[in-house]
């Protein structure tokens, strides 16, 4: 473990989750769900790609039967930036007021809706609420409006969490806003909305599910932290018995359906299980937290050079979040193995139940991850998305800014530790 047991250890963990509706056709019922909140005017937030499928407009149109006026904003940016979030907030403020928000899309649309909801109901600017040290990390003064999150990808878990992730373009860093009030009121998971997801997006977003489950399962346990006062409690409280259940179940589903969903996107069983896995992992990490792979992913995505992933918009370079998270995951779990060997071994057994255990137990989980990455077409480490040794100092600097995440790691993480992880992740196989 990363530190000695504190003199007065924590004995309390917290758990929060949105109301949940799951199943094919669930998105058809959103008008009814909103009517129970007395809602009359709704902004549906999505991106242009999802809007082109017709799903957001179809959802909006079905609200009229319940006397709800719904408008669609399709300007959410894939991998949101501080600029794109401000534009969405400006649109909502100019066209409001709104009684509620509905996010239809991947984590990018859901996170955009969280920012819009926050800044439509509270004073200040975006950077006032961004996590320190990048922003001021202010606490929202006012309650937020109802937000229904309707994921069309299976990965981010944003429909379950209190986190809004964004790129701050000028600083070339990915960071976030974190507060319990950002958690959606209702998560509506309709597997039918994921059937047309491209294989590349399925693969990248699925790696986000995997790392959510693995990182929360291997996070520093909640009872190894110093005791907090009630007002100090944060959504990420460390590994705990409830989050563990969700993480284990997500890994079981991934082992059974991930490769199939990438290979055959029209397989309804695989799509349904991936949607469940994403939800379960979100319910786990949204309370336990994530650590090194996610901290590393922020600068990997934020400092992208000229990488254009399959299945994503081609007009600008990007490293999708789930892909960025995966690229240092094998080395990160080699590093954390000594803190919790039994958990790493159990995770490997769940993820790769048919794989023979290596002679070196520390290789079990990294090898299982690498085999999966190769099977679904992930790049070969950070070198595969355009980075080289000369980029490592900047990547380390960006990752060290994610102290909220690194504090959840089961071992203390230094700059030298991160440099080693990045260096060994230049190529994974």
C-alpha positions in Angstrom: 0.0 0.0 0.0 1.1 3.5 -0.7 1.3 4.7 2.9 1.1 3.5 6.4 -2.3 3.2 8.0 -3.3 6.6 9.4 -3.7 7.0 13.2 -7.4 7.7 12.7 -8.4 5.7 9.5 -11.6 6.3 7.6 -14.5 4.0 8.5 -17.2 5.5 6.2 -17.6 5.2 2.5 -20.3 6.8 0.3 -22.2 5.5 -2.6 -24.3 7.4 -5.1 -26.0 6.5 -8.4 -28.6 7.9 -10.7 -32.0 6.4 -11.2 -31.6 3.8 -14.0 -33.8 2.6 -16.9 -32.3 -0.2 -19.1 -33.5 -2.1 -22.1 -34.3 -2.0 -25.8 -36.8 0.8 -26.4 -36.1 2.5 -23.1 -35.3 5.8 -24.9 -38.9 5.9 -26.2 -40.2 6.7 -22.7 -38.2 9.8 -21.9 -41.2 12.1 -22.4 -43.1 10.2 -19.7 -40.1 10.3 -17.4 -39.7 14.1 -17.8 -43.5 14.7 -17.3 -43.2 13.3 -13.8 -40.9 16.2 -13.0 -43.4 18.8 -14.3 -41.0 19.7 -17.1 -42.3 21.8 -20.0 -39.3 23.0 -21.9 -36.2 20.8 -22.6 -32.9 21.2 -24.4 -31.7 18.0 -26.0 -27.9 18.1 -26.3 -26.0 15.9 -28.8 -23.2 16.0 -31.5 -23.5 16.3 -35.2 -22.7 12.6 -35.8 -25.3 11.3 -33.4 -27.8 13.8 -34.7 -27.3 12.4 -38.2 -28.7 9.1 -37.0 -32.0 10.7 -36.2 -32.2 9.4 -32.6 -32.0 12.8 -30.8 -34.8 14.3 -32.9 -36.9 11.2 -32.6 -36.5 11.4 -28.8 -37.4 15.1 -28.9 -40.5 14.6 -31.1 -41.9 11.9 -28.7 -41.9 14.4 -25.9 -44.6 16.4 -27.5 -47.2 13.8 -26.5 -46.6 14.9 -22.9 -46.9 18.6 -23.6 -43.1 19.2 -23.6 -41.4 21.6 -26.0 -38.0 20.1 -26.9 -35.2 21.7 -28.9 -32.1 19.9 -30.2 -28.6 21.4 -29.9 -26.2 19.3 -32.0 -23.0 21.4 -31.3 -21.4 19.1 -28.7 -17.8 18.5 -29.6 -16.4 15.0 -29.7 -13.8 15.1 -26.9 -15.1 18.4 -25.4 -12.9 21.5 -25.0 -13.2 24.6 -22.9 -14.1 26.4 -26.1 -16.8 23.9 -27.1 -18.3 23.9 -23.7 -18.5 27.7 -23.5 -20.2 27.7 -26.9 -22.8 25.2 -25.6 -23.3 27.2 -22.4 -23.7 30.4 -24.4 -26.4 28.7 -26.6 -28.3 27.4 -23.6 -28.2 30.7 -21.8 -29.3 32.7 -24.9 -32.2 30.2 -25.8 -33.3 29.4 -22.3 -34.6 29.2 -19.7 -34.9 25.4 -19.7 -36.7 23.2 -17.2 -34.4 20.1 -17.9 -31.7 18.8 -20.2 -31.5 15.5 -22.1 -28.0 14.3 -23.3 -28.1 11.9 -26.3 -24.7 10.6 -27.3 -21.4 9.4 -25.9 -19.6 10.8 -23.0 -18.8 14.0 -24.9 -22.5 14.9 -25.2 -23.3 13.9 -21.7 -20.3 15.9 -20.3 -21.4 18.9 -22.4 -24.8 18.6 -20.9 -23.4 18.5 -17.4 -21.4 21.7 -18.0 -24.5 23.4 -19.6 -26.6 22.4 -16.6 -24.0 23.7 -14.1 -23.5 27.0 -15.8 -27.2 27.6 -16.6 -28.0 27.3 -12.9 -25.0 28.8 -11.2 -22.9 31.9 -11.5 -19.3 32.2 -12.7 -17.3 30.8 -15.6 -16.3 27.4 -16.7 -12.8 27.6 -15.2 -14.3 28.6 -11.8 -15.5 25.0 -11.5 -12.6 23.1 -13.2 -10.6 20.9 -10.8 -7.5 22.5 -9.2 -4.8 23.2 -10.0 -6.0 23.9 -13.5 -9.1 25.7 -12.3 -10.6 27.1 -9.1 -12.6 24.0 -8.1 -15.5 26.1 -6.8 -18.5 24.3 -5.3 -21.9 24.9 -7.1 -24.1 27.2 -5.0 -27.4 26.3 -6.5 -29.2 23.0 -7.3 -29.1 21.9 -11.0 -32.0 21.1 -13.3 -33.0 17.5 -14.0 -30.6 15.9 -16.5 -31.4 12.6 -18.3 -28.4 11.0 -19.9 -28.9 8.7 -22.9 -25.6 7.0 -23.9 -25.3 5.9 -27.5 -21.8 4.5 -26.9 -20.8 1.8 -24.4 -17.8 3.1 -22.4 -17.6 6.4 -20.6 -20.0 5.7 -17.8 -20.7 9.4 -17.8 -24.4 8.7 -17.4 -23.6 7.4 -13.9 -20.9 9.7 -12.7 -20.3 13.2 -11.2 -17.5 14.0 -13.6 -17.4 16.3 -16.7 -14.1 15.9 -18.7 -12.7 18.5 -21.0 -9.5 19.6 -22.8 -8.2 23.1 -21.9 -6.8 24.0 -25.3 -4.3 26.7 -24.3 -2.7 24.5 -21.6 -2.9 21.3 -23.8 -4.2 19.4 -20.8 -7.3 17.3 -20.2 -9.0 17.9 -16.9 -12.5 17.9 -15.4 -15.2 19.2 -13.1 -16.2 17.0 -10.3 -19.1 17.5 -7.9 -22.0 15.3 -6.8 -24.6 17.7 -8.3 -23.4 16.9 -11.8 -24.6 13.3 -11.6 -27.6 12.8 -14.0 -31.0 12.5 -12.5 -31.8 9.5 -14.7 -29.7 7.2 -16.9 -31.6 5.7 -19.8 -29.6 2.9 -21.4 -31.1 1.6 -24.7 -28.8 -0.9 -26.3 -30.6 -0.4 -29.6 -29.0 3.0 -29.9 -25.5 1.4 -30.1 -26.1 -1.0 -32.9 -24.7 1.3 -35.6 -21.6 2.2 -33.5 -18.4 1.8 -35.7 -16.0 -1.0 -34.7 -13.2 1.6 -33.9 -15.5 3.5 -31.5 -16.7 0.3 -29.9 -13.1 -0.8 -29.3 -11.9 2.5 -27.9 -15.0 3.1 -25.7 -14.9 -0.5 -24.5 -11.4 0.0 -23.3 -12.7 2.8 -21.2 -15.2 0.3 -19.6 -12.3 -2.0 -18.9 -10.1 0.5 -17.3 -12.9 1.9 -15.2 -13.5 -1.5 -13.8 -9.8 -2.4 -13.3 -8.8 1.0 -11.8 -11.7 1.2 -9.4 -11.2 -2.5 -8.4 -7.5 -1.8 -7.7 -7.9 1.7 -6.2 -6.6 2.5 -2.8 -9.2 1.1 -0.3 -11.5 3.7 1.4 -10.4 2.6 4.9 -6.7 3.4 4.3 -7.3 7.2 4.0 -7.4 9.5 7.1 -10.8 10.0 8.5 -12.7 12.9 6.8 -15.2 15.4 8.1 -18.6 15.1 6.4 -18.1 18.2 4.3 -14.8 16.8 3.0 -16.3 13.7 1.5 -15.8 13.5 -2.3 -17.4 11.2 -4.9 -14.2 9.2 -5.3 -13.8 7.5 -1.9 -11.6 4.5 -2.9 -12.3 0.8 -3.4 -15.2 -0.3 -1.3 -17.5 -3.4 -1.1 -20.3 -2.0 -3.3 -18.1 -0.7 -6.1 -16.2 -4.0 -6.1 -19.4 -5.9 -7.0 -20.1 -3.7 -10.0 -16.4 -3.8 -11.2 -16.3 -7.6 -11.0 -19.5 -8.0 -12.9 -18.3 -5.6 -15.6 -15.1 -7.6 -16.1 -17.1 -10.8 -16.4 -19.3 -9.3 -19.2 -16.4 -7.8 -21.0 -14.7 -11.2 -21.1 -17.8 -12.7 -22.7 -18.8 -9.9 -25.2 -16.1 -7.3 -25.9 -14.4 -9.0 -28.8 -17.8 -10.1 -30.3 -19.2 -6.5 -30.2 -16.1 -5.2 -32.1 -16.2 -8.0 -34.6 -20.0 -8.0 -35.2 -21.6 -4.7 -34.2 -25.1 -6.0 -35.0 -25.0 -8.8 -32.5 -27.8 -7.7 -30.1 -26.6 -9.9 -27.2 -23.1 -8.6 -27.3 -24.3 -5.0 -27.6 -26.7 -5.4 -24.6 -23.9 -6.9 -22.5 -21.5 -4.2 -23.4 -24.2 -1.6 -22.4 -24.6 -3.4 -19.1 -20.8 -3.6 -18.6 -20.5 0.2 -19.2 -23.3 0.9 -16.7 -21.9 -1.4 -14.1 -18.3 -0.1 -14.5 -19.7 3.5 -14.2 -21.5 2.6 -11.0 -18.3 1.2 -9.7 -15.7 3.9 -10.6 -18.1 6.7 -10.1 -17.7 6.1 -6.4 -14.4 4.3 -6.0 -12.4 6.4 -8.5 -9.8 5.7 -11.1 -6.1 6.2 -11.0 -2.9 6.0 -13.1 -4.2 5.0 -16.6 -6.8 7.8 -16.5 -4.3 10.3 -15.2 -1.9 9.4 -18.0 -4.7 9.5 -20.6 -5.4 13.2 -20.0 -2.1 14.4 -21.5 -2.0 11.7 -24.1 -5.3 13.0 -25.5 -4.6 16.7 -24.7 -1.2 16.8 -26.5 -2.3 14.8 -29.6 -0.2 15.5 -32.7 -1.5 14.0 -36.0 -3.4 10.8 -35.1 -6.7 10.1 -36.7 -8.5 7.0 -35.3 -10.8 4.9 -37.4 -14.5 5.5 -36.8 -14.1 9.1 -35.5 -14.5 12.5 -37.2 -11.6 12.8 -39.7 -11.3 16.6 -39.8 -9.1 16.9 -36.7 -6.5 14.8 -34.9 -7.5 13.1 -31.7 -6.7 10.2 -29.4 -10.2 9.1 -28.1 -10.4 9.0 -24.4 -10.9 5.2 -24.0 -7.9 4.6 -26.3 -5.7 7.0 -24.5 -6.6 5.3 -21.2 -5.6 1.9 -22.5 -2.2 2.8 -23.9 -0.4 2.8 -20.5 -2.7 0.4 -18.7 -0.6 -2.7 -19.0 2.5 -0.9 -17.5 0.4 0.9 -14.9 -0.9 -2.4 -13.6 2.6 -3.9 -13.6 3.5 -1.0 -11.3 0.5 -1.3 -8.9 0.7 -5.1 -8.7 2.8 -5.2 -5.5 0.3 -3.1 -3.6 -2.6 -5.5 -4.1 -1.5 -8.8 -5.7 -4.7 -10.7 -4.9 -6.9 -8.1 -6.6 -4.8 -7.9 -9.8 -4.9 -11.7 -10.0 -8.6 -11.8 -9.5 -9.2 -9.2 -12.1 -7.0 -11.1 -14.6 -9.1 -14.3 -13.9 -12.3 -12.4 -14.6 -11.0 -10.7 -17.8 -9.3 -13.8 -19.3 -10.8 -16.9 -17.7 -9.2 -19.3 -20.2 -5.7 -17.9 -20.1 -3.0 -19.8 -18.3 -1.4 -17.9 -15.4 2.2 -16.8 -16.3 5.1 -18.0 -14.0 5.5 -14.3 -13.0 2.1 -13.5 -11.4 2.7 -9.8 -12.0 2.4 -10.4 -15.7 -1.0 -12.0 -15.6 -3.2 -8.9 -15.8 -0.9 -6.9 -18.1 -0.7 -9.9 -20.5 -4.5 -10.3 -20.5 -5.0 -6.6 -21.3 -2.4 -6.6 -24.1 -4.0 -9.7 -25.7 -7.4 -8.0 -25.7 -5.9 -4.7 -27.1 -4.3 -6.6 -30.0 -7.5 -8.5 -30.8 -9.6 -5.4 -31.0 -7.1 -3.2 -32.9 -5.8 -0.8 -30.3 -2.5 1.0 -31.2 0.8 -0.5 -30.0 1.4 1.8 -27.1 1.8 5.6 -27.1 4.3 5.3 -30.0 1.3 4.0 -32.0 -0.4 7.3 -31.7 2.7 9.4 -32.5 4.6 10.0 -29.3 8.3 9.3 -28.8 10.9 9.5 -25.9 11.2 13.3 -26.3 7.5 13.7 -25.4 7.7 11.9 -22.1 8.6 14.9 -19.9 5.6 16.8 -21.1 3.3 13.7 -20.7 4.6 13.3 -17.1 3.9 16.9 -16.4 0.4 16.6 -17.6 -0.3 13.4 -15.7 1.1 14.9 -12.5 -1.5 17.7 -12.7 -4.1 15.0 -12.2 -3.5 14.7 -8.4 -7.2 14.0 -7.8 -6.8 10.7 -9.7 -3.2 9.8 -8.6 -4.3 10.1 -5.0 -6.6 7.1 -5.7 -3.7 4.9 -6.8 -2.8 2.0 -4.4 0.9 3.1 -4.5 2.4 6.5 -4.2 3.3 7.7 -7.7 6.3 10.0 -8.4 7.4 11.8 -11.6 10.1 9.1 -12.1 7.5 6.4 -11.7 5.3 8.0 -14.4 8.3 8.5 -16.7 9.1 4.8 -16.5 5.5 3.8 -17.2 5.4 6.1 -20.2 8.8 4.9 -21.5 7.8 1.3 -21.2 4.5 2.1 -22.9 6.1 3.4 -26.1 5.6 0.0 -27.5 3.6 -2.8 -25.7 4.2 -5.8 -28.0 
